[in-house]
Amino acid sequence: MHCVCASGRAYSLPPHTPVRHVYRHGKQFNTIQNLKDATKDEWDAITEVELKTLVASMPNRVIEVIQKNGGETNYL
């Protein structure tokens, strides 16, 4: 999934981000509350093990972002 941030720079969402799952298969939402509920459901589905793995990987990710001057990283 490709997005554009406020600065106009394009970026890709990591494959395991809850936002990506909320919009899978091009899903559209009829109300803001439906979108909020779907987002909360996806966040709630993340396990403690997944969170600990992501937290443990942050130092290396930050280093990679710095080395690439904020460009695309190899995060999967």
N, C-alpha and C positions, 0 to 999 in steps of 0.2 A: 504494500500500500504506500503510495507516494503522497506526501503532503507538502504544503508550502507554509512556512512560518511567516510571522508578521514582517520580517525583514525582506521577504521575497525569495529567500533561499529554499530550494527544494530539499527534502529529506525523505528517507524511508523509515517507516515504523518497524521496529524489531518484530519478528514473527510471533513472539509470545506475549506481546503487550495486550492488556485487556481491551484497549481501544480497538485494536485490530479485530478481536473476537466479537465485539459489539456490532461492528459493521460487516461481518463476514457475509458472503453471498449477496453483497449489495443491499443489505437490509435497510429499509427506511422506517422511520418512526412517525406515528401520527401526532404524538404530543411530546412536549419536553419531559413530562413525567415518565412516559414510556422509555425515553432515552435514558433518563436518570436511573430508572429501575434496572434496565438492561446493563448499564455500566456498573451499578452496585453489585448485581448478581455476578458479573465477571470478576470484579475485585474480590468478592467473597469466596470465589472458587479457587483462588490462589492458595496453595498449601504453605505451611510454615517452612517446609524443606525448600520449596521454590524461593521463598523470600530470603532465607538464609544463604542460598546459593547466589542469588543476585547481589546481596549485600557484600558477600565475600569477593565477588568479582569486580566491585566498583573501583578499587584502586587501579587495577590494570586498565579498566575502561577509561578512567579519567586521564591516565598517562597517554593512552592512544588518541584520545580527543585532542589533547595538547599537542602531541607530535604531528597530528594531521591538521592543525590550525582550525579545529572545529569542523573539519570535513567528515566524509563518510567513514565509518569504522567497520571492523570485521565482526561486530557483535551479531551473534545468531541466537 
